Amino acid sequence: MLGDMGMARPGPGDDAQTVVRACRSPGAPLVLLLVVVGLAVLAGCRDILTEPAPAGPASLALTMMMPEGDPAGSTEGVAARTGPAATPGAAFDRADRIRIQLRGTRGTRVDLDQEFQSEGALTRIRLELDLSEDEEMAIAVDLRFQGRPLFEAEGTARMTPGESTEAQLTLMGVVDRIQVSEEPILIFALGDEVALSGQGVFASGQAVPGAVPTWESMNLQVARIVGGNRVEAVSNGEAQVLARVGSLVESIFVRVEQRVATVELEPALLELNVLEMATLTVRLRDSNGNPISPGPPVQWWTTSDPGVARVDGNGRVQAMAPGSAEVGALVEGVTGTAAVVVRELAPPEIVTHLLPDGRVGESYNATLEATGGETPYTWSLDSGSLPAGLTLSPAGAISGTPTADGTFTFTVRVTGANELSDTRQFTLVIDPAPEPPTISTSSLPEGMVGESYGATMEASGGSTPYSWSLASGSLPAGLSLSTGGVISGTPTTAGSRTFTVRVTGANDLSSTRQFTLQISAPPPTGADLGVGFGDEQFSLIPAGTFQMGSESGMSGERPVHSVTLTRSFYMQRTPVTQGQWREIMGGSPSACGDTCPVATVSWNEAQEFIQRLNQRYPGRNYRLPTEAEWEYAARAGTTGDYGGTGVLDDMGWYSGNSGGEAHPVALKQPNAWDLYDMHGNVWEWVQDWFRTYSVEAQTDPTGPVNGTQKVLRGGSHASGADSARSAYRFLLAPTIRSGIVGFRLARTP
């Protein structure tokens, strides 16, 4: 196409000039042609810039395209994106100046800035330059209107001496400003949405394709943007909304003013008596049902029948005569109504005819009833007097506790809200107070530990049914008293308990009686214990929490601290006997007899015994108890110095009752968990190394990992009563034997 233009190159001696002409054909790409000629004039084009040209024969042809292939002057396909006003071709026609800049990588610079006019059929720009070698050119072109940019394009091209290079650049429209509505947007109901309209335009006024603004509300409490280009009313007021295209910002204002669409009167049904007055409340709502507050005032009030109901300018309704009417309120041309019903005046009627009898000392309650008239009712004593101790409430309840017997006559009045009333006479009989019940049971049968116990208390007189309870003291452990007067359960601890029982009649009168209940220990079962290693030799100790130590004991027992054992475990019911030792070890280190506790055993020897026992009975997990497990089991739920009955002579052998020698196991009473000889007979090794206590709560403690002395518990037949306490601690090296030291087994389930 360059050859078809008939261009001439400058000859020797000519004053070389760079001549720029710009033309376009409708519907064709815009092409700017720069030509180096010797003052040549090309037909059909207009000179727009001349300047001295270099002496080299390299040429560059530039072709400018609209975005997305849309040629200058064409609006086809643009309207679908930005509307009919998006006409980049029309904007191109308004361009009045062009600027072209070339920047070469080897220092070549060309700057063209000239008036511009689109006309004729020529659609290219060609530039010839003298170059000594290849050079990469950066190209920048912009078209302007009245000094402001319309289109811009950038690109690169590589020019070679003696060759022609073509480059195609895309013209991009430049948004000069954002066009929005100058009038504020009015919205009359909360929740309504209005579409926002805006467009980025060229400096020449035409719409820039695709230059659609984004929107932002500056007062979200009044209006917010939804769906990208709609504004939604949130509350009454004014909000500035910003339109943004690139760095350009324009604003419009949105004003939310709720308009009345519905007028509601509350209550919708007003029931009145003649001459009674009430005020209606006006509720205003917009077209979306949102309340309007504060709203405009009521323009006027109306009534359909002034003879039945009148209404003043404040919505206060006065009932004039029986009947019905409709009251209306007009606000901003919208009317709301309420129905008014005026009732006939009538007194209430007492419908209660008889009152139930009462009794001295017993709670009394009777409610009077009426019908008709106008509620709420008010009750009062018209004449006479109520029985002493009773009162009549304004709600019609006769209540209280009579204090004197007799027959009482009085008249009651009920008054309706319309001040009309009715009266009725009543007679109320109050009977004398009854006698309290008397407990006829004089003594209770003895019980035995481990055997089911049952005894039924008897009473006479008073009013039935009776209710039994414990007035003071406590029953033996394992027994309870039911409200029906039955003492039952299975005693777990021997001894006697003194307590007081109360029987209460239906009239709340009561009497008490003191009883002493003796619980005997079961016959000794030592012949069954201390022989073999079966399950009958062990008690299952439940998991639990207890206070370990004693504040009144030795320093090693302090401070008292909370210990929680999270797992149940088995504890041997007796110390290991000489017979059990002989069965595993083949001999006995002491000579009291097979049912006596084994003694003269070191901690290390006890561990050897346990190892052999576990080898004979694999899976049964025999071991020594931890120190915490031992004290927890010894206490068996008690908090005193000794478990079981709490009396040491009942529970174990010590220097005060042993005669200075060991005794067969299980001759004394067991504690609540069926453990024998936890106090006295022989000291018992536990698993733990000795350490001092701390005040912090412990969970499943096992003692320190190492030490020099092991802990013993329980005292012995040669020790004093203090050593046999549940909290007492003794310690020895694990290698030492003693004729008063043995041990007891534990098992992990």
C-alpha positions in Angstrom: 0.0 0.0 0.0 2.9 2.3 0.5 3.8 2.0 -3.2 0.3 2.9 -4.2 0.6 6.3 -2.5 3.3 7.5 -5.1 5.6 8.8 -2.5 8.9 10.4 -3.6 12.2 10.2 -1.8 14.3 13.5 -1.5 17.1 13.9 -4.0 20.5 15.2 -3.5 20.6 18.9 -2.6 16.9 18.9 -1.6 16.0 20.4 1.8 14.6 17.2 3.4 11.4 17.7 5.4 9.3 15.3 7.4 5.7 15.7 6.3 2.8 14.2 8.5 -0.6 13.8 7.1 -3.6 12.1 8.8 -6.7 10.8 7.2 -9.3 8.1 7.8 -12.0 6.3 5.9 -15.3 5.5 7.6 -15.3 1.9 8.8 -11.6 1.4 8.2 -8.7 1.4 10.7 -7.1 4.7 11.5 -3.6 4.9 10.0 -1.2 7.7 10.4 1.5 8.0 7.7 4.8 9.8 8.3 6.9 10.3 5.1 10.3 11.8 4.6 10.1 13.7 1.2 11.6 16.7 -0.4 8.7 19.1 0.2 6.4 16.6 -1.5 2.7 17.1 -1.3 0.5 14.0 -1.4 -3.0 14.4 -2.9 -6.0 14.1 -0.6 -4.0 14.7 2.7 -3.3 17.7 4.8 0.2 18.7 6.1 0.1 18.9 9.9 3.8 19.0 10.9 7.1 19.6 9.1 10.7 19.5 10.5 14.1 18.6 9.3 14.5 14.8 8.5 17.5 12.6 9.1 19.5 11.4 6.1 18.8 7.6 6.5 16.5 5.5 4.4 14.6 3.5 7.1 10.7 3.7 7.1 8.0 3.0 9.7 4.3 2.7 9.0 1.9 3.0 12.0 -1.7 1.6 12.0 -4.0 2.6 15.0 -6.9 0.3 15.9 -9.8 1.0 18.2 -10.2 -1.3 21.3 -11.5 -4.8 20.6 -11.0 -4.2 16.9 -13.6 -1.4 16.7 -12.4 1.0 13.9 -12.6 4.7 14.3 -15.9 6.0 13.3 -17.7 2.7 14.0 -20.3 2.3 16.8 -21.2 -1.2 15.9 -21.0 -3.5 19.0 -20.4 -0.5 21.3 -24.0 0.2 22.2 -24.4 -3.2 23.8 -21.6 -2.3 26.3 -22.1 1.3 27.1 -25.4 2.5 25.4 -26.1 4.4 22.3 -23.9 7.4 23.4 -20.7 5.3 23.3 -19.3 6.5 19.9 -15.5 6.4 19.9 -15.5 7.2 16.2 -17.4 10.4 16.9 -14.9 11.3 19.5 -12.0 10.6 17.1 -13.6 13.0 14.6 -13.4 15.7 17.3 -9.6 15.4 17.7 -7.8 18.6 16.9 -4.2 17.7 17.7 -1.8 14.7 17.5 1.4 14.0 19.3 3.8 11.2 18.3 7.0 10.3 20.1 9.7 7.8 19.0 12.5 6.8 21.4 15.2 4.6 20.0 17.5 2.3 22.1 20.5 3.9 20.3 19.5 7.5 21.1 17.3 8.3 18.2 14.4 10.7 19.2 11.5 12.0 17.2 8.9 14.3 18.7 5.9 15.4 16.5 3.2 17.7 17.9 0.8 19.3 15.4 -2.7 20.2 14.7 -4.8 17.3 13.5 -7.8 16.9 11.2 -9.4 13.7 10.0 -10.4 13.9 6.4 -10.0 12.3 2.9 -9.1 8.6 2.2 -5.5 8.3 3.3 -5.3 6.0 6.4 -1.6 5.6 7.2 1.4 7.4 8.6 4.8 6.6 7.3 8.1 7.8 8.8 11.5 7.6 7.1 14.6 8.0 9.1 18.3 7.7 8.4 19.7 4.8 10.5 23.1 3.3 10.5 22.0 0.1 12.1 19.0 -1.7 13.6 17.3 0.1 16.4 14.3 -0.7 18.7 11.8 2.1 18.8 9.3 2.9 21.7 6.3 4.5 20.1 3.7 6.8 21.9 0.8 8.4 20.2 -2.1 10.5 21.7 -4.9 12.4 20.1 -6.3 15.5 21.9 -9.3 17.7 21.9 -8.9 21.3 23.1 -5.7 20.3 24.9 -7.2 17.3 26.7 -6.4 13.7 25.7 -9.0 11.7 23.8 -7.0 8.5 22.8 -3.7 7.1 23.7 -1.6 4.3 22.3 1.8 2.8 23.0 3.9 0.1 21.3 7.3 -0.9 20.0 8.9 -1.5 16.5 12.3 -2.6 15.3 13.6 -0.5 12.4 16.2 -1.7 10.0 18.2 0.6 7.5 16.9 0.2 4.0 13.7 -1.7 5.1 10.1 -0.7 5.8 8.6 -1.6 9.2 4.9 -1.7 10.1 3.5 -1.4 13.6 -0.1 -1.6 14.8 -1.2 0.2 17.9 -4.5 0.0 19.7 -6.1 3.4 20.6 -7.5 3.5 24.1 -10.1 6.0 25.0 -9.2 8.4 27.8 -11.9 9.1 30.4 -12.1 12.9 30.9 -14.9 13.0 33.5 -17.8 11.0 34.9 -21.3 12.0 33.9 -23.9 11.5 36.6 -27.4 12.9 37.4 -27.3 16.4 38.9 -30.6 15.9 40.7 -30.7 14.0 44.0 -32.3 10.6 44.1 -35.4 10.4 46.3 -36.5 7.1 47.9 -39.7 6.9 49.9 -39.6 3.5 51.6 -36.9 1.7 53.5 -35.7 -1.3 51.5 -36.5 0.2 48.2 -33.8 0.1 45.5 -33.0 2.6 42.7 -30.7 2.0 39.8 -27.7 4.3 39.6 -26.8 5.8 36.2 -23.3 7.1 35.3 -20.8 7.0 32.5 -17.2 8.0 31.8 -17.0 10.3 28.8 -14.3 11.7 26.5 -13.2 15.3 26.7 -15.3 15.8 23.6 -18.4 14.7 25.4 -18.9 11.2 23.9 -19.2 8.1 26.1 -16.1 6.1 26.6 -16.9 2.4 25.9 -16.7 0.2 29.0 -16.1 3.2 31.3 -18.9 2.3 33.8 -18.3 3.6 37.3 -18.2 1.8 40.6 -20.3 3.2 43.4 -19.7 3.8 47.1 -22.1 5.2 49.8 -20.5 7.6 52.2 -23.3 7.1 54.8 -24.2 3.5 55.2 -26.7 4.3 57.9 -28.9 6.0 55.4 -28.2 4.2 52.1 -26.0 1.3 50.9 -25.0 -0.1 47.5 -26.4 -3.4 46.4 -25.8 -5.4 43.2 -23.0 -3.1 42.2 -25.1 -0.3 40.7 -28.3 0.0 42.8 -28.8 2.0 46.0 -31.0 0.7 48.8 -32.7 2.9 51.5 -31.7 2.0 55.0 -33.0 4.9 57.1 -34.3 8.5 56.7 -31.6 11.0 55.9 -29.2 12.1 53.2 -26.2 10.1 51.9 -23.5 11.1 49.4 -22.8 8.4 46.8 -19.5 8.4 45.0 -19.0 7.2 41.4 -15.4 6.1 40.5 -13.7 5.5 37.2 -10.0 5.0 37.7 -8.8 8.0 39.7 -11.8 10.1 38.7 -14.6 10.7 41.3 -18.0 12.2 41.0 -20.8 12.4 43.5 -24.6 12.4 43.7 -26.9 12.7 46.7 -29.5 10.2 47.8 -32.3 11.4 50.1 -34.5 8.9 52.0 -37.8 10.3 53.1 -40.3 7.6 54.2 -43.8 8.3 52.9 -46.9 7.1 54.7 -48.5 4.1 52.9 -50.4 2.5 55.9 -52.1 4.0 58.9 -52.8 1.6 61.8 -54.8 2.5 64.9 -54.2 0.5 68.1 -56.2 -1.1 69.5 -58.0 -2.1 66.3 -61.0 -2.9 68.5 -61.8 -0.6 71.4 -64.5 -1.8 73.9 -65.8 0.9 76.3 -68.5 1.5 78.8 -70.8 4.5 78.5 -68.9 7.7 79.3 -65.6 5.8 79.5 -62.6 7.3 77.6 -59.6 5.8 75.9 -56.8 7.1 73.6 -55.9 5.5 70.3 -52.3 5.1 69.2 -51.3 5.8 65.6 -48.8 3.6 63.9 -47.4 4.7 60.5 -45.7 2.4 58.0 -44.1 2.9 54.5 -45.0 0.8 51.4 -42.6 -1.9 52.6 -44.3 -2.2 56.0 -41.5 -0.4 57.9 -42.5 1.8 60.8 -42.2 5.5 60.4 -41.0 7.3 63.6 -41.3 10.1 64.1 -44.0 10.4 61.6 -46.1 13.3 60.3 -49.0 14.5 62.4 -52.6 13.3 62.0 -54.4 15.7 59.7 -57.8 15.0 61.2 -59.8 12.4 63.1 -63.3 11.2 62.1 -66.1 9.1 63.6 -68.8 7.3 61.8 -71.4 7.8 64.6 -70.8 10.7 67.0 -73.9 9.5 69.0 -72.0 6.3 69.9 -68.4 7.5 70.1 -66.7 10.9 69.8 -63.0 11.5 69.0 -61.0 14.7 69.6 -57.9 16.0 67.7 -55.6 13.9 69.9 -57.3 10.5 69.2 -59.1 10.4 72.5 -62.3 8.5 72.2 -65.3 8.9 74.5 -68.2 6.4 74.7 -71.6 8.2 74.4 -74.2 5.4 74.1 -74.3 1.6 73.6 -73.6 0.6 70.0 -70.7 0.5 67.5 -68.8 3.1 65.5 -65.7 3.4 63.4 -63.0 6.0 64.2 -60.6 7.1 61.5 -57.3 9.0 61.3 -56.0 10.7 58.1 -52.2 11.1 57.6 -50.7 12.4 54.3 -53.9 11.3 52.5 -53.9 7.8 54.0 -56.7 6.7 56.4 -56.6 4.1 59.2 -59.6 3.0 61.2 -60.5 1.3 64.5 -63.7 -0.2 65.6 -65.4 1.1 68.8 -68.0 -1.0 70.7 -69.8 0.7 73.6 -71.3 -1.8 76.1 -74.4 -1.7 78.3 -73.7 -1.1 82.0 -74.4 -4.1 84.3 -73.4 -5.1 87.8 -71.4 -8.3 88.5 -73.1 -11.3 90.1 -71.5 -13.4 92.9 -71.8 -17.1 91.8 -70.1 -18.7 94.9 -72.8 -20.0 97.3 -71.0 -22.0 100.0 -67.6 -21.9 101.7 -65.7 -25.0 102.8 -65.2 -25.6 106.5 -61.9 -24.8 108.1 -59.9 -26.1 111.1 -57.9 -24.2 113.8 -54.2 -24.3 113.0 -54.6 -25.5 109.5 -54.1 -23.4 106.4 -57.3 -22.2 104.8 -57.9 -21.0 101.2 -61.1 -20.4 99.3 -61.6 -18.2 96.2 -64.9 -16.3 95.6 -66.2 -16.1 92.0 -68.4 -13.7 90.1 -69.7 -13.2 86.5 -71.0 -10.4 84.4 -70.5 -6.7 84.9 -67.1 -5.3 84.0 -63.8 -6.8 85.0 -61.5 -6.5 86.9 -63.5 -7.1 90.0 -62.7 -5.8 93.5 -63.8 -7.8 96.6 -64.4 -6.4 100.1 -66.1 -7.3 103.4 -69.5 -5.5 103.5 -70.6 -6.5 107.0 -69.8 -9.0 109.7 -66.3 -10.3 110.3 -64.1 -13.2 109.2 -62.8 -15.9 111.6 -59.7 -14.7 113.4 -56.6 -15.4 111.3 -58.4 -15.2 107.9 -58.4 -12.2 105.5 -60.3 -11.4 102.2 -58.0 -10.1 99.4 -59.3 -7.6 96.7 -59.0 -10.5 94.3 -61.6 -12.5 96.2 -59.4 -15.0 98.1 -60.2 -15.9 101.7 -57.0 -17.2 103.2 -54.9 -17.6 106.3 -54.7 -20.0 109.3 -57.7 -19.9 111.7 -56.8 -19.4 115.3 -60.3 -19.9 116.9 -63.1 -22.3 116.2 -66.8 -21.4 115.8 -69.4 -20.4 113.2 -69.0 -17.0 111.5 -71.5 -15.1 109.3 -70.5 -12.2 107.1 -71.5 -10.4 103.9 -69.1 -10.0 100.9 -69.3 -7.3 98.2 -67.9 -7.5 94.6 -67.5 -4.3 92.6 -66.9 -4.2 88.9 -64.7 -1.7 87.0 -67.9 0.2 86.1 -68.4 0.7 89.9 -71.6 -1.4 89.9 -71.6 -4.1 92.7 -73.3 -7.2 94.2 -73.4 -8.7 97.7 -73.9 -12.1 99.2 -74.0 -13.5 102.8 -71.8 -16.5 103.8 -71.5 -18.7 106.8 -68.0 -20.2 107.6 -67.5 -23.0 110.1 -64.1 -23.4 111.8 -63.6 -26.7 113.6 -61.4 -27.1 116.7 -57.7 -27.9 116.2 -56.8 -31.6 116.1 -54.3 -33.4 118.5 -50.9 -34.1 117.1 -50.0 -37.8 116.4 -48.2 -39.8 119.0 -45.3 -42.2 118.3 -46.3 -45.6 119.8 -43.1 -47.5 118.9 -41.0 -47.6 122.1 -37.8 -49.4 120.9 -36.1 -50.8 117.9 -34.7 -54.3 117.3 -31.0 -54.8 117.0 -29.3 -55.2 113.7 -26.1 -56.9 112.4 -23.4 -55.6 110.0 -24.0 -57.1 106.5 -27.5 -58.3 107.2 -30.7 -56.7 105.8 -32.6 -54.6 108.5 -36.2 -53.5 108.6 -38.3 -51.9 111.3 -41.6 -49.9 110.9 -42.4 -47.0 113.2 -46.0 -46.8 114.5 -48.1 -43.7 115.6 -51.6 -42.9 116.6 -53.9 -39.9 116.9 -53.7 -36.7 114.9 -54.7 -36.6 111.3 -53.4 -39.0 108.6 -51.5 -39.6 106.5 -48.4 -39.3 108.6 -45.0 -38.2 107.4 -41.9 -39.5 109.2 -38.5 -37.7 109.3 -35.2 -37.6 111.3 -35.4 -34.7 113.8 -31.8 -35.0 115.1 -28.9 -37.3 115.2 -28.1 -39.9 112.5 -29.0 -43.5 111.7 -26.3 -46.2 111.6 -24.4 -46.2 108.4 -26.3 -48.1 105.6 -29.8 -47.5 107.0 -32.4 -44.9 106.1 -35.8 -43.7 107.3 -38.6 -43.4 104.7 -41.4 -40.9 104.9 -43.7 -43.9 105.5 -41.8 -44.6 108.8 -39.7 -47.6 107.7 -36.1 -47.9 108.8 -34.4 -50.2 106.3 -31.1 -51.0 104.6 -28.0 -53.1 105.4 -25.8 -51.8 108.2 -22.1 -51.4 107.3 -20.7 -50.4 110.7 -21.1 -52.0 114.2 -22.0 -49.8 117.2 -24.9 -47.9 118.6 -26.5 -44.7 117.4 -29.0 -42.5 119.2 -31.3 -40.3 117.1 -34.7 -38.6 117.3 -37.6 -39.4 114.9 -40.4 -36.9 114.1 -43.9 -37.9 112.9 -46.1 -35.2 111.3 -49.8 -35.4 110.7 -51.7 -34.1 107.7 -52.5 -31.0 109.7 -48.8 -30.2 110.1 -48.9 -31.1 113.9 -46.0 -33.3 115.0 -44.4 -35.1 117.9 -40.9 -36.7 118.4 -39.3 -39.6 120.2 -35.7 -40.6 120.8 -34.4 -44.1 119.9 -31.1 -46.0 120.3 -30.3 -48.6 117.7 -27.6 -51.2 118.3 -25.7 -52.8 115.3 -23.7 -55.9 116.2 -20.6 -57.0 114.3 -20.9 -60.3 112.3 -19.3 -63.4 113.7 -15.5 -63.6 112.9 -14.7 -65.0 109.5 -11.0 -65.4 110.0 -11.1 -69.0 109.0 -12.1 -67.9 105.5 -9.5 -65.1 105.2 -5.8 -65.2 104.9 -5.9 -68.5 102.9 -5.1 -68.5 99.2 -5.3 -65.6 96.8 -8.9 -65.9 95.4 -11.2 -63.0 94.8 -12.8 -63.5 98.3 -9.5 -62.3 99.8 -10.0 -58.8 98.2 -12.4 -55.9 98.4 -13.0 -53.6 95.4 -12.3 -50.0 96.5 -14.2 -47.4 94.5 -12.5 -44.4 93.0 -13.0 -41.1 94.9 -11.6 -38.0 96.6 -10.5 -37.6 100.2 -8.5 -35.3 102.5 -5.1 -37.0 103.1 -3.1 -36.2 106.3 -4.0 -34.7 109.7 -3.5 -31.2 111.0 -3.5 -32.5 114.6 -0.9 -35.3 114.0 2.8 -35.4 113.5 4.6 -32.9 111.2 5.0 -35.5 108.4 1.2 -35.7 108.3 0.8 -32.0 107.3 -0.5 -30.2 105.4 -3.8 -31.8 104.8 -4.4 -31.9 101.1 -7.0 -33.2 98.6 -6.2 -36.5 96.8 -8.3 -37.9 94.0 -8.0 -41.6 92.9 -9.5 -41.8 89.5 -9.5 -45.6 89.3 -11.0 -48.3 91.5 -8.6 -51.0 92.8 -8.7 -54.2 94.8 -7.3 -54.2 98.4 -6.5 -57.4 100.3 -9.0 -57.8 103.2 -6.2 -58.8 105.6 -2.4 -58.5 105.8 -0.6 -61.3 104.0 -0.6 -64.3 106.4 2.2 -66.7 107.2 0.3 -69.4 105.4 0.1 -67.3 102.2 3.8 -66.5 102.5 4.7 -70.2 102.8 2.6 -71.1 99.8 4.7 -68.8 97.6 8.1 -68.6 99.2 8.3 -72.2 100.8 8.9 -71.1 104.3 7.9 -68.5 106.9 10.0 -65.9 108.5 7.8 -65.7 111.7 6.1 -68.4 113.8 2.7 -67.1 115.0 0.6 -69.5 112.9 -0.7 -69.7 109.3 -3.5 -67.2 110.0 -1.2 -64.7 111.7 0.2 -61.8 109.6 3.6 -62.6 108.2 6.3 -60.4 109.8 10.1 -59.9 109.7 9.8 -59.1 106.0 11.8 -56.3 104.3 10.3 -54.1 101.5 12.6 -55.8 99.0 11.5 -59.3 100.1 7.8 -58.2 99.8 8.6 -57.3 96.2 10.2 -60.7 95.5 7.0 -62.3 97.0 4.8 -60.2 94.6 7.0 -61.1 91.6 6.7 -64.8 92.3 2.9 -64.4 92.9 2.4 -62.7 89.6 4.4 -65.5 87.9 2.1 -68.1 89.4 -1.1 -66.1 88.6 -0.4 -64.1 85.5 -2.7 -61.3 84.6 -3.9 -60.6 88.2 -1.5 -57.7 88.7 -0.6 -58.1 92.3 1.3 -55.2 93.9 1.8 -53.1 97.0 -0.8 -50.3 97.4 0.4 -46.7 97.1 0.5 -44.6 100.3 -2.6 -42.6 99.1 -4.5 -45.9 98.3 -3.7 -47.3 101.7 -4.9 -44.2 103.7 -8.0 -43.9 101.4 -8.9 -47.6 102.1 -8.2 -47.3 105.8 -10.5 -44.3 106.2 -13.3 -45.9 104.1 -15.2 -42.7 103.9 -14.5 -41.6 107.5 -12.6 -38.4 108.5 -11.6 -39.3 112.1 -8.4 -40.9 113.4 -9.7 -44.5 112.9 -12.0 -46.1 110.3 -14.9 -48.4 111.0 -16.6 -47.6 114.3 -14.0 -45.0 115.0 -13.1 -46.9 118.2 -9.6 -48.5 118.1 -10.4 -51.4 120.4 -13.2 -52.4 118.0 -10.9 -52.2 114.9 -7.4 -53.5 115.7 -4.7 -54.8 118.0 -2.3 -52.3 119.6 -0.2 -52.1 122.8 -3.3 -51.4 124.8 -5.1 -54.7 124.1 -2.7 -57.1 122.3 -0.8 -58.4 125.2 2.4 -57.6 123.3 1.9 -60.2 120.6 0.5 -60.6 117.1 -3.0 -62.1 116.6 -4.6 -64.1 113.8 -6.1 -61.8 111.2 -9.8 -60.8 111.0 -10.6 -61.1 114.7 -11.5 -57.5 115.0 -14.3 -55.6 113.2 -13.8 -54.6 109.5 -14.2 -51.1 108.2 -17.0 -50.0 105.8 -15.1 -51.5 102.9 -14.7 -54.9 104.7 -11.0 -54.5 105.4 -9.6 -56.1 108.6 -6.5 -55.1 110.7 -6.0 -51.7 109.0 -5.2 -50.5 112.5 -2.5 -52.4 114.5 -1.4 -56.1 114.4 1.6 -55.4 112.0 3.0 -52.4 110.2 2.4 -52.6 106.5 4.8 -51.6 103.7 3.4 -49.4 100.9 4.9 -48.8 97.5 6.0 -45.1 97.9 9.4 -43.6 98.8 8.9 -41.1 101.7 8.4 -37.4 100.9 6.9 -34.5 102.7 3.4 -33.4 101.8 2.5 -30.2 99.9 -0.8 -28.3 100.0 -1.5 -28.7 96.3 -4.3 -31.2 95.3 -3.0 -34.5 94.0 -4.4 -37.0 91.4 -3.4 -40.6 91.6 -0.1 -39.8 93.4 2.6 -42.5 93.4 5.4 -40.8 95.5 8.8 -39.7 94.3 10.7 -41.8 91.8 13.6 -42.5 94.2 14.6 -42.1 97.8 16.3 -43.7 100.8 13.3 -44.8 102.9 10.0 -46.5 102.2 6.7 -45.7 104.0 4.9 -48.0 106.5 1.3 -47.5 107.7 -1.2 -48.8 110.3 0.8 -49.3 113.5 1.4 -52.7 115.1 0.5 -54.8 118.2 3.5 -53.3 119.9 2.7 -49.7 119.0 0.6 -47.1 120.8 -2.9 -45.9 119.8 -1.4 -42.8 118.1 0.7 -44.9 115.7 -2.5 -46.8 114.6 -4.2 -43.7 113.3 -5.2 -43.6 109.6 -2.9 -40.7 108.9 0.2 -41.8 110.8 3.3 -42.3 108.7 6.4 -44.4 109.6 9.5 -45.0 107.5 12.3 -47.6 107.1 15.0 -48.4 104.6 13.7 -51.1 102.1 16.3 -53.6 103.3 15.4 -53.6 107.0 13.4 -56.5 108.6 11.4 -56.2 111.8 9.3 -58.6 113.8 6.4 -56.1 113.7 6.5 -55.3 110.0 4.5 -57.1 107.3 2.5 -56.0 104.2 -0.9 -56.2 102.4 -1.5 -56.7 98.7 -3.3 -54.6 96.2 -4.5 -55.5 92.7 -5.2 -53.4 89.6 -8.5 -54.5 88.0 
